[in-house]
């Protein structure tokens, strides 16, 4: 192999790596841009007690500016599921707040990755 062929091969390999690197670097940007919050969330109660209340909250700069974007209209019996419509959600990260007959809690939820929430014991 001549030095000229070796140099041409090395340049072709470097160019291929450069193109591959640009494609990989651009992929996360497209993926983030494509992520949109859903218009509704499926809520499934797999506990043995009824779910009394459930809220999806969009946080603001202060607790006073947070906005409830989705909530349960009526208690959800054990073993049932329901679709909760969201009102103008923005972003992907929200706080879910729930109250059962025997306990209540809250936690962060990423609705862009999964719009199906299952509550279990």
Secondary structure, DSSP 8 states (H G I E B T S, - for coil): --HHHHHHHHHHHHHHHHHHHHHHHHHHHHHHHH----SEEEEEE-SSS-EEEEEEEE--SSGGG-EEEEE-SS-B-TT-EEEEE-SS--SSEEEEEEEESS-EEEEEEETTT--EEEE--
